């Protein structure tokens, strides 16, 4: 199939595919085929398998591997993939062998305070008011409200999952540090970014796909169309 290429967008904990709607719409308007798999499948391995299926299907359809972007916990998911064309880590975890997102740490005190325990089967949720401040403080009001309404309970254990492989070791990669992040320590982001081939620093909070979707669209298009020379 001809066209500007394809991308897979991978959301983080507590989120849904719909959180990426502004980015997906922008990319589709530019002719990029976009898939946003739903996670919350009970484990990191199951989440990774769902994303791998999307990567494989797009690679078969286009004859070239898609770009894959992972946000936050989504970084652990994309780290375990095979066959991605380029990896974009957006304020995301970049685990090495034997590491998990939980083990890497970096969750701020504000994010920990926003977690509400006591859901069915050990699930947790995010307090709406605190989530708005931690995740979407720099987002326009209506967009932030919609993003909070989309948040869903999170089953236990995914953040402690360890990827079976480290795709960033043999696939071109870009890390985006969100310098105003109130959820994941920007210092940890910079440390993990050193594992990637190139680094961008954005003056945004944790969720630029809500606050500045155009930035994400432009980066994805650039990484798809430009030469992937990063390590």
Backbone bond lengths (Angstrom), bond angles and torsions (degrees), N, CA, C in turn:
res aa  C-N    CA-C-N  psi(-1)  N-CA   C-N-CA  omega(-1)  CA-C   N-CA-C  phi
1 X - - - 1.464 - - 1.531 110.15 -
2 X 1.315 116.95 136.73 1.452 120.44 178.39 1.522 109.99 -87.00
3 X 1.327 115.98 161.87 1.451 119.99 176.88 1.503 111.30 143.56
4 X 1.365 116.45 178.18 1.455 120.84 -176.06 1.531 113.80 -73.84
5 X 1.307 117.84 -1.17 1.456 119.33 179.22 1.509 112.79 112.81
6 X 1.327 114.87 -168.11 1.461 120.63 -173.90 1.513 110.25 -142.99
7 X 1.320 115.29 156.23 1.462 121.76 -179.43 1.515 109.82 -142.46
8 X 1.319 115.01 147.13 1.458 123.01 172.94 1.522 107.03 -116.33
9 X 1.323 117.63 126.56 1.463 123.40 -179.41 1.522 108.90 -109.08
10 X 1.328 116.21 128.30 1.470 121.34 -172.30 1.528 109.39 -120.04
11 X 1.320 115.55 116.48 1.463 120.75 -176.47 1.529 111.62 -80.42
12 X 1.327 115.06 173.62 1.455 121.37 -178.39 1.518 112.85 -102.68
13 X 1.336 115.16 -170.26 1.458 121.20 179.27 1.525 110.58 -60.50
14 X 1.315 115.85 146.69 1.469 125.31 178.28 1.534 113.04 70.23
15 X 1.314 118.64 -8.16 1.452 121.67 -174.91 1.528 111.87 -96.91
16 X 1.322 114.99 172.17 1.459 124.14 178.33 1.533 109.15 -129.00
17 X 1.324 117.26 163.37 1.465 118.91 174.76 1.525 113.15 -54.93
18 X 1.338 117.36 -32.88 1.467 120.66 -176.96 1.526 113.06 -62.80
19 X 1.329 118.07 -20.85 1.462 119.45 176.02 1.525 111.41 -61.10
20 X 1.326 116.74 -25.72 1.458 120.80 -179.27 1.529 112.53 -92.01
21 X 1.326 118.54 8.51 1.474 120.27 -176.72 1.527 113.43 -53.47
22 X 1.344 120.19 -46.28 1.475 118.20 -178.24 1.532 112.90 -61.31
23 X 1.334 116.54 -36.99 1.467 120.25 178.75 1.527 110.28 -72.07
24 X 1.331 116.57 -46.10 1.463 120.16 -179.62 1.522 110.89 -59.91
25 X 1.324 117.65 -41.75 1.458 120.77 179.50 1.529 111.22 -64.83
26 X 1.331 116.97 -41.09 1.455 120.21 178.37 1.519 112.62 -63.92
27 X 1.325 116.19 -41.29 1.460 120.18 178.83 1.528 111.62 -68.05
28 X 1.320 116.29 -42.20 1.466 118.50 179.53 1.519 111.24 -64.71
29 X 1.337 116.74 -35.18 1.458 119.97 177.30 1.527 111.03 -63.86
30 X 1.331 116.53 -25.96 1.464 121.80 177.69 1.520 112.37 -90.42
31 X 1.335 117.10 3.17 1.450 121.26 177.20 1.510 115.40 90.35
32 X 1.322 117.03 7.77 1.465 120.46 178.69 1.524 109.40 -85.99
33 X 1.313 116.81 130.90 1.458 121.21 175.32 1.521 108.04 -77.39
34 X 1.330 117.09 129.87 1.465 121.59 -173.58 1.519 109.99 -127.69
35 X 1.332 115.89 134.78 1.461 122.56 172.01 1.528 107.53 -124.31
36 X 1.330 116.22 133.70 1.468 121.23 178.19 1.527 107.69 -124.49
37 X 1.326 118.16 91.31 1.467 120.08 -176.26 1.533 111.64 -67.39
38 X 1.309 115.71 147.33 1.450 120.50 171.72 1.521 110.02 -84.02
39 X 1.312 116.18 133.65 1.459 120.80 177.79 1.531 109.33 -96.19
40 X 1.316 118.72 -135.36 1.461 122.79 -178.42 1.531 110.52 56.76
41 X 1.327 115.86 45.94 1.462 121.04 -178.03 1.525 112.81 -103.63
42 X 1.336 116.31 9.17 1.459 120.50 170.71 1.510 115.93 104.56
43 X 1.338 118.27 -16.96 1.461 120.40 -179.87 1.515 109.05 -163.25
44 X 1.317 116.31 161.39 1.459 119.96 174.85 1.517 110.34 -61.08
45 X 1.316 117.65 -41.56 1.470 120.76 -178.93 1.523 110.88 -60.41
46 X 1.331 117.78 -42.78 1.463 120.75 -179.63 1.525 111.17 -69.29
47 X 1.345 116.74 -38.94 1.466 119.70 176.65 1.525 110.58 -62.86
48 X 1.326 116.23 -42.72 1.465 120.68 -179.56 1.522 110.75 -64.14
49 X 1.315 116.93 -39.76 1.467 120.30 179.27 1.529 111.04 -61.94
50 X 1.334 116.79 -40.41 1.465 120.02 179.31 1.521 111.07 -63.60
51 X 1.322 116.95 -41.01 1.463 120.16 178.90 1.526 110.49 -71.47
52 X 1.325 117.28 -37.65 1.466 120.36 177.42 1.522 110.92 -59.17
53 X 1.328 117.10 -39.63 1.463 120.67 177.86 1.526 110.81 -59.88
54 X 1.335 116.23 -41.14 1.462 119.80 179.34 1.524 111.14 -67.04
55 X 1.327 116.96 -41.55 1.469 121.22 178.35 1.527 110.17 -61.49
56 X 1.315 116.28 -46.41 1.467 120.17 -178.40 1.520 111.62 -63.23
57 X 1.332 117.05 -41.38 1.467 120.46 -178.81 1.521 111.14 -65.22
58 X 1.334 117.67 -42.55 1.461 120.26 179.63 1.520 111.37 -69.13
59 X 1.336 116.84 -38.49 1.467 119.59 178.13 1.523 110.66 -62.11
60 X 1.319 116.66 -39.19 1.464 120.19 178.66 1.527 110.71 -68.46
61 X 1.324 117.03 -40.67 1.465 120.74 -177.01 1.526 111.68 -68.49
62 X 1.332 116.96 -38.37 1.459 120.11 -173.30 1.515 113.71 -101.83
63 X 1.308 117.29 -13.27 1.452 119.66 -177.29 1.507 113.73 73.93
64 X 1.319 116.87 10.10 1.470 122.37 178.00 1.523 107.56 -148.49
65 X 1.317 118.22 145.78 1.467 119.73 -175.00 1.526 112.09 -71.87
66 X 1.321 117.77 144.44 1.460 120.86 -179.51 1.523 112.09 -79.86
67 X 1.311 114.73 157.73 1.459 120.87 166.01 1.523 108.41 -70.89
68 X 1.330 116.80 145.00 1.456 120.78 177.08 1.525 109.02 -129.38
69 X 1.319 115.55 125.58 1.463 122.26 178.63 1.514 109.28 -111.56
70 X 1.326 116.62 131.90 1.455 121.28 176.67 1.513 110.92 -122.91
71 X 1.324 116.79 133.82 1.465 122.25 178.94 1.522 109.59 -107.60
72 X 1.329 116.51 130.38 1.463 122.96 173.63 1.536 110.39 56.65
73 X 1.345 118.86 -119.91 1.469 120.96 175.48 1.528 111.77 -56.19
74 X 1.312 117.73 -27.79 1.462 120.76 177.16 1.517 113.27 -56.21
75 X 1.335 117.02 -21.63 1.453 120.12 174.65 1.517 112.63 -64.13
76 X 1.332 116.93 -38.48 1.463 120.09 175.22 1.524 110.75 -63.12
77 X 1.326 116.29 -38.22 1.459 120.99 -179.79 1.520 110.43 -64.17
78 X 1.332 117.85 -50.83 1.456 119.82 -174.79 1.524 111.87 -71.66
79 X 1.328 117.04 -21.67 1.463 120.31 177.46 1.524 111.28 -63.88
80 X 1.323 117.44 -29.36 1.457 121.06 -177.65 1.509 114.89 -87.96
81 X 1.348 118.13 5.20 1.466 120.89 -174.30 1.520 112.73 -82.79
82 X 1.331 113.66 161.15 1.458 122.52 168.35 1.530 107.92 -120.68
83 X 1.327 116.14 143.17 1.455 120.05 169.60 1.503 116.85 83.13
84 X 1.332 119.33 15.48 1.462 120.37 174.66 1.520 109.42 -77.38
85 X 1.334 116.20 148.73 1.452 119.92 178.52 1.508 112.97 -79.17
86 X 1.315 116.85 -37.92 1.465 123.16 177.97 1.518 106.70 -157.36
87 X 1.325 116.72 145.74 1.456 122.75 179.60 1.522 109.69 -110.67
88 X 1.323 116.54 130.98 1.459 121.70 173.34 1.517 107.70 -117.01
89 X 1.318 116.08 120.30 1.460 122.65 177.82 1.522 107.97 -101.73
90 X 1.333 116.44 111.55 1.457 122.48 -176.63 1.525 109.02 -103.68
91 X 1.342 116.43 101.84 1.473 120.73 -174.55 1.525 109.72 45.87
92 X 1.324 115.14 45.14 1.465 121.18 -166.41 1.524 111.45 -118.37
93 X 1.322 114.54 161.83 1.455 121.26 177.57 1.530 110.28 -80.90
94 X 1.332 114.62 139.80 1.466 121.89 -179.98 1.535 107.29 -125.00
95 X 1.331 117.76 78.09 1.461 119.36 -174.35 1.526 112.35 -71.59
96 X 1.321 115.28 142.88 1.459 121.99 169.69 1.521 108.00 -93.53
97 X 1.306 117.30 -178.40 1.465 121.43 -178.52 1.527 110.42 -55.92
98 X 1.316 115.65 129.41 1.453 121.62 178.05 1.510 115.39 80.76
99 X 1.323 118.12 0.88 1.457 121.53 -177.31 1.528 111.69 -101.74
100 X 1.323 115.62 151.88 1.464 122.90 173.67 1.518 108.53 -124.43
101 X 1.329 115.85 165.71 1.465 119.80 175.67 1.521 110.02 -60.28
102 X 1.330 116.80 -44.93 1.461 120.29 -179.94 1.524 111.09 -61.88
103 X 1.328 116.41 -39.41 1.450 119.91 -179.84 1.515 113.11 -68.14
104 X 1.336 117.04 -31.88 1.457 120.68 177.53 1.516 111.57 -70.06
105 X 1.330 117.41 -24.96 1.456 121.16 177.53 1.513 111.68 73.42
106 X 1.331 115.80 -152.30 1.451 120.67 176.28 1.505 115.48 97.11
107 X 1.342 118.47 -13.31 1.464 119.80 177.45 1.524 109.38 -64.54
108 X 1.313 116.94 129.33 1.456 120.86 -178.48 1.529 111.19 -72.48
109 X 1.329 115.22 163.26 1.458 119.86 175.78 1.523 110.66 -61.26
110 X 1.342 116.65 -34.43 1.466 120.59 179.16 1.526 111.30 -64.55
111 X 1.327 116.17 -41.43 1.463 118.75 178.45 1.527 110.58 -67.24
112 X 1.308 117.56 -43.88 1.469 119.78 179.72 1.521 110.94 -60.78
113 X 1.335 116.81 -36.86 1.467 120.24 -179.91 1.519 111.89 -70.29
114 X 1.336 117.21 -21.54 1.461 120.65 -179.07 1.525 112.83 -81.17
115 X 1.339 117.31 -15.19 1.465 120.95 -177.06 1.520 110.11 -77.09
116 X 1.330 115.86 128.80 1.471 122.40 -179.81 1.522 108.24 -109.90
117 X 1.338 118.89 112.62 1.467 120.76 -179.44 1.529 111.13 -81.35
118 X 1.333 115.00 -179.30 1.457 120.38 171.34 1.503 116.02 95.82
119 X 1.338 118.04 13.03 1.453 120.10 177.78 1.517 111.40 -78.73
120 X 1.337 117.13 171.91 1.466 121.06 178.69 1.527 111.79 -58.02
121 X 1.319 116.24 137.11 1.473 122.33 176.22 1.518 112.65 56.81
122 X 1.331 115.72 32.65 1.458 119.53 176.57 1.515 115.63 82.89
123 X 1.322 117.50 7.71 1.462 120.61 179.21 1.527 110.62 -67.10
124 X 1.328 115.61 153.40 1.455 121.61 173.85 1.525 108.47 -122.58
125 X 1.320 115.55 167.42 1.459 121.10 175.47 1.519 107.77 -139.31
126 X 1.324 116.28 176.34 1.457 121.04 177.81 1.523 109.76 -110.69
127 X 1.324 116.51 134.77 1.452 121.76 176.04 1.524 108.37 -63.96
128 X 1.341 118.26 124.13 1.469 119.99 -171.90 1.524 114.10 -55.56
129 X 1.330 117.59 -46.78 1.459 119.84 -178.08 1.517 112.39 -64.71
130 X 1.312 116.01 -43.44 1.462 119.35 179.84 1.525 111.56 -70.63
131 X 1.337 116.80 -35.99 1.461 120.11 178.09 1.527 110.68 -62.23
132 X 1.335 116.84 -40.02 1.461 120.12 179.49 1.513 110.73 -59.67
133 X 1.320 117.35 -41.02 1.459 121.35 -178.00 1.523 111.99 -73.91
134 X 1.328 117.14 -38.04 1.462 120.82 -175.39 1.526 111.57 -80.12
135 X 1.323 117.32 -42.91 1.464 121.13 -172.27 1.519 114.12 -95.67
136 X 1.337 117.71 -30.92 1.462 120.58 -168.03 1.526 113.48 -131.56
137 X 1.327 117.70 27.16 1.468 120.43 -174.05 1.526 112.26 -62.37
138 X 1.329 117.84 -30.11 1.468 120.51 -178.17 1.519 112.62 -98.48
139 X 1.333 116.86 13.49 1.465 120.95 -178.81 1.521 110.77 -94.65
140 X 1.333 118.90 148.80 1.471 120.76 173.64 1.527 110.56 -55.03
141 X 1.325 116.01 147.47 1.458 120.82 -171.96 1.515 114.92 -53.20
142 X 1.330 116.99 -49.53 1.464 119.95 -177.79 1.517 110.83 -65.53
143 X 1.328 116.75 -40.06 1.465 120.07 179.57 1.522 110.78 -66.75
144 X 1.333 116.93 -39.63 1.462 120.36 178.26 1.524 110.85 -64.47
145 X 1.319 116.94 -42.36 1.468 120.41 179.58 1.522 111.00 -62.25
146 X 1.320 117.07 -43.62 1.461 120.41 177.99 1.523 110.51 -62.27
147 X 1.337 116.87 -42.84 1.456 120.32 -178.99 1.524 111.43 -62.67
148 X 1.318 117.05 -39.85 1.470 120.46 178.25 1.523 110.10 -65.58
149 X 1.325 117.33 -42.68 1.461 120.60 179.88 1.525 112.37 -62.40
150 X 1.339 117.09 -28.96 1.461 121.10 -179.56 1.524 113.25 -77.65
151 X 1.325 118.36 -20.04 1.456 120.72 -177.29 1.524 110.49 -57.75
152 X 1.326 115.82 144.23 1.462 121.07 -177.70 1.527 110.03 -131.22
153 X 1.335 117.76 162.07 1.465 119.60 176.42 1.521 111.69 -60.37
154 X 1.313 115.09 153.19 1.458 121.91 -178.22 1.526 109.71 -119.20
155 X 1.322 116.49 125.99 1.450 120.28 174.68 1.517 111.33 -67.45
156 X 1.327 118.06 158.96 1.459 121.02 -177.09 1.526 112.30 -77.90
157 X 1.321 115.03 156.82 1.455 120.27 165.40 1.503 117.71 97.31
158 X 1.343 118.87 -23.18 1.471 119.19 -174.66 1.522 111.43 -61.33
159 X 1.326 116.55 -42.44 1.457 120.08 -178.19 1.512 113.84 -65.11
160 X 1.323 116.39 -18.58 1.469 119.93 178.03 1.528 112.42 -91.92
161 X 1.331 117.05 -1.39 1.457 120.31 178.95 1.527 111.97 -68.85
162 X 1.326 115.70 145.95 1.465 122.32 -179.23 1.527 108.29 -112.20
163 X 1.336 118.31 120.59 1.471 119.69 179.14 1.528 111.58 -58.82
164 X 1.329 114.82 146.42 1.459 119.60 -178.96 1.520 112.42 -77.20
165 X 1.328 117.82 -19.14 1.460 121.50 177.72 1.519 108.37 -145.33
166 X 1.311 116.88 172.88 1.462 122.04 -178.46 1.537 108.04 -124.04
167 X 1.329 114.84 87.96 1.459 120.27 -173.24 1.519 112.76 -61.00
168 X 1.336 117.95 -27.78 1.462 120.35 -177.87 1.529 112.24 -66.76
169 X 1.336 117.30 -13.34 1.463 119.53 179.55 1.529 112.59 -77.95
170 X 1.334 117.49 -20.84 1.462 119.37 -178.70 1.520 113.30 -134.02
171 X 1.323 117.87 14.22 1.463 122.69 178.97 1.520 108.62 -131.27
172 X 1.330 117.61 137.98 1.454 120.56 176.62 1.523 111.18 -55.11
173 X 1.334 116.60 141.30 1.465 119.32 -173.85 1.517 111.69 -146.33
174 X 1.314 114.78 150.29 1.457 123.57 176.55 1.520 108.23 -129.88
175 X 1.334 116.89 132.36 1.465 120.43 175.79 1.524 108.97 -109.36
176 X 1.330 116.06 133.97 1.461 122.02 174.07 1.519 108.60 -108.58
177 X 1.327 116.10 112.22 1.460 122.12 174.09 1.522 107.98 -84.17
178 X 1.321 116.56 124.97 1.466 121.33 175.00 1.530 107.34 -95.25
179 X 1.327 115.86 99.81 1.454 121.15 -166.73 1.517 113.95 -68.64
180 X 1.341 118.40 -20.09 1.468 121.82 -179.86 1.525 111.54 -105.55
181 X 1.322 116.25 19.76 1.464 122.15 -176.03 1.531 110.61 -63.10
182 X 1.335 116.54 129.65 1.457 122.18 175.68 1.525 112.51 -102.49
183 X 1.331 116.45 0.40 1.467 120.13 -177.24 1.522 112.07 -106.26
184 X 1.329 117.40 -48.91 1.456 122.91 179.57 1.524 107.97 -115.95
185 X 1.309 116.35 123.10 1.457 122.71 -175.80 1.538 111.45 -50.70
186 X 1.346 118.15 120.10 1.462 119.34 178.14 1.526 113.46 -58.83
187 X 1.330 117.27 -26.81 1.453 119.33 175.93 1.516 111.94 -63.87
188 X 1.324 117.13 -42.83 1.465 120.50 175.23 1.522 110.04 -64.72
189 X 1.317 117.30 -39.73 1.468 119.72 178.02 1.525 110.81 -57.85
190 X 1.316 117.16 -43.97 1.470 119.80 179.97 1.523 110.72 -63.83
191 X 1.317 116.90 -37.95 1.466 120.32 178.57 1.522 110.52 -64.40
192 X 1.333 117.29 -45.02 1.458 120.09 179.35 1.524 111.36 -69.45
193 X 1.329 116.71 -31.18 1.459 120.25 -179.79 1.526 111.87 -61.20
194 X 1.323 116.76 -26.44 1.466 120.09 179.48 1.523 111.96 -64.22
195 X 1.329 118.09 -15.96 1.456 122.12 177.67 1.530 112.27 -82.26
196 X 1.323 116.99 -11.10 1.463 121.03 -174.61 1.517 110.90 -101.47
197 X 1.320 114.86 165.87 1.454 120.37 -174.98 1.514 114.05 -73.35
198 X 1.326 117.78 -33.56 1.460 121.38 177.42 1.513 108.92 -145.44
199 X 1.328 115.44 161.16 1.464 121.16 -174.24 1.522 109.22 -134.13
200 X 1.325 116.10 136.01 1.459 122.90 169.38 1.532 107.20 -117.90
201 X 1.317 116.24 146.81 1.461 121.55 174.94 1.516 107.81 -120.57
202 X 1.323 115.42 120.35 1.464 121.27 179.31 1.522 109.39 -111.99
203 X 1.324 117.06 140.08 1.466 122.31 177.16 1.530 108.23 -85.36
204 X 1.324 115.08 65.11 1.466 120.96 179.44 1.520 109.25 -131.41
205 X 1.326 114.30 168.70 1.445 120.67 170.74 1.521 110.76 -80.62
206 X 1.336 115.75 -159.73 1.455 121.99 -171.46 1.520 113.46 -69.57
207 X 1.334 118.20 -18.88 1.465 120.82 -167.62 1.522 113.05 -128.40
208 X 1.332 118.74 64.69 1.467 119.43 179.42 1.514 113.83 -64.89
209 X 1.346 118.92 -17.97 1.460 120.12 175.28 1.523 111.03 -67.19
210 X 1.352 117.52 -15.53 1.459 122.23 173.41 1.523 110.56 -102.14
211 X 1.336 116.95 -45.21 1.462 120.54 -174.50 1.522 113.34 -78.14
212 X 1.337 116.78 -38.73 1.468 121.42 -175.92 1.524 109.52 -139.89
213 X 1.318 118.27 63.25 1.472 119.57 -175.51 1.519 113.47 -59.03
214 X 1.339 117.29 -29.60 1.451 120.00 178.97 1.518 112.47 -61.45
215 X 1.332 117.04 -34.84 1.470 120.17 176.50 1.525 110.69 -60.81
216 X 1.317 115.87 -44.30 1.463 120.61 -178.65 1.528 110.14 -67.04
217 X 1.328 116.31 -44.17 1.464 120.25 178.65 1.524 110.39 -57.90
218 X 1.327 116.92 -47.51 1.464 120.39 -177.52 1.526 111.30 -63.47
219 X 1.322 117.55 -40.82 1.462 120.05 -179.79 1.524 110.95 -65.72
220 X 1.322 117.09 -44.62 1.463 120.02 179.78 1.524 110.33 -61.62
221 X 1.329 117.46 -45.71 1.467 119.99 179.20 1.523 111.11 -61.78
222 X 1.329 116.50 -41.12 1.468 120.27 179.27 1.522 111.17 -62.60
223 X 1.318 116.18 -43.58 1.463 119.82 -177.00 1.528 111.61 -72.06
224 X 1.335 116.45 -27.56 1.470 119.31 177.04 1.518 111.25 -75.01
225 X 1.335 116.48 -44.53 1.459 120.27 -171.30 1.518 113.15 -88.80
226 X 1.351 117.18 -27.17 1.448 120.28 -177.76 1.507 112.20 -84.65
227 X 1.332 117.13 166.20 1.459 120.72 177.93 1.520 111.18 -67.34
228 X 1.303 116.85 133.06 1.467 121.89 178.70 1.513 108.13 -89.26
229 X 1.342 116.62 88.99 1.455 120.84 -176.35 1.519 111.81 -103.09
230 X 1.320 117.60 -1.98 1.450 120.65 -178.63 1.511 110.28 -77.41
231 X 1.332 114.73 158.01 1.467 119.29 -176.34 1.485 113.81 -69.05
